[in-house]
Structures are given as structure tokens and as C-alpha cells.
Amino acid sequence: MLKGLIGKKVGMTQIFDEAGRALPVTLIEAGPCYVTQVRNPERDGYASVQLGFEEAKPKRLTGGQLGHLKRNNLPPLRFLREFRVKDPQVAEGDQLNVSLFAVGENVDVTGTSKGKGFQGGVKRYHFKGGPKTHGQSDRQRAPGSRGSTTTPGRVNKGARGPGHMGVDRVTTQNIKVVLVDPERNLIAVNGAVPGAKGSLVIINEARKQ
């Protein structure tokens, strides 16, 4: 059965459990999502469900997107994402909300990490840096040597070093659902999830139960 939703990160807050402990939680506005397409192995070679989220102005979508949604009399939807699932148990045109999930179960949340721009090796990969004493003047946050001499005489591809940091697809796994509010389309998970406030996230049933 499909257990997945598209949502937007609202931000972080805290709630108190029965024992009075403060839990850091991330609030996500998840759904309502529409089932825009169901793929099956006989026709498409694999099974999946495509969900749509967040209504938009028709002029913001292409003609092909509008025609795709019009097949099932769905409104113009800004985001479309596909979920691989063996037995969907949903039909095109169905509407899904946060009641898919229950308090206490674990989920995986995928998002795009915050962009940090160009960063050095110490910040980007937690390099130790150079010595802090004995006369060094400018090697404290330098990565040091990364290549060898004549062979290969260059830095190998993929070597860690300074460069662009952030804006990566990141999945936080096995985080617990602590609140489900279908009336306000809100779901709260224990801990942090990737991305800035207002960024798109995908909630899936946890793969590592």
C-alpha cells in the first residue's frame, strides 16, 4: 500500500510528551495530495504512483502538464513526484492526506539541503587543518597536500576539497512521527529534516524498520 506524501517544511518547534520531556520537532504541511497517475508492470514495466501537490495558476503549467491533469479532472498542481510501490491500492483522482500516517511510526523524509555557497575543506568535510603553533601563519584552515608526485602527478577525481556545499538531495531516515493533524494538514516528526523553511520535502514509510 502507498504510504507517501509530498509536503512543505514549515519550521521547527518543540512539544512535550506524557513524561513532560521537551521534544524538538519539525512541522511539515503534507498534502492534500492527488493521485495523478498509477503505473503498472504490464503497461509501464514497473509499478508506481505519481502524486501531485499544491494548486497553482494554470498559466504556471505547460500545456502537456495541464492535459495530463485534466484526464482525471484534477486542478493545476505545481509539484509532481513519483513513488515506487508494489501494491498501490489507490486509483487515479484519489486524494490523500496526513491520516496515512499514525503517531509512533517511523518515516524517511527527503529534501534539498540548504545552500552554503563555496566553502573550504575544514567546513565542508571537517578537515583538521594545519598546526596552530610553531610559526605557521596561513595554514590553519588549509587542506594540505591531496596528490602525489610524478605518479599520477595530479589530484585524483572525486578527492575531497574546497567547493560548492549544500543544495544536495538528503534523506533523514527512521524519524518518529509525534503528531498528526488532518484538519490542518500538519505532521510533526521528532528531530530535524533537510532544507530551509518552505522547501519541498517527500515523506515515505521508513525503509529500515
Buried (B, 14 or more C-beta within 10 A) or exposed (E): EBBBBBBBBBEBEEBEEEEEEEBEBBBBBBBBBBBBBBBEEEEEEEBBBBBBBBEEEEEEBEEEBBEBBEEBEBEBBBBBBBBEBEEBEBEBEBEBBBEBBEEEEBBBBBBBBBEEEEBBBBEBBEBEBBEEEEEEEEEEEBBEEEEEEEEEEEEEEEEEEBEEBBEEEBBBEEBBBBBBEEEEBBBBBBBBBBBEEEBBBBBBBBEEE
